[in-house]
Amino acid sequence: KLVVNSSDLQILFTGTTAKTYTVLRAAQIAGPWTSIGTATVDSGGNASYTDASPLSGGAFYRVVYP
């Protein structure tokens, strides 16, 4: 799930508890994909990452492990 705010974008996702996932972003779906950070899943299976500098023209996001 993506939550768009006035100055950032929050990515909410589920995963395996205690695992750290890498968040990737690209301007086009074919890439190139760039790692922009990581997020660790909590005990409830939820994680979030905030992109404080989203691309002005829009972007694609994906979350990968490892």
Salt bridges, closest charged atoms under 4 A:
ASP51 OD2 - ARG25 NH1 2.74
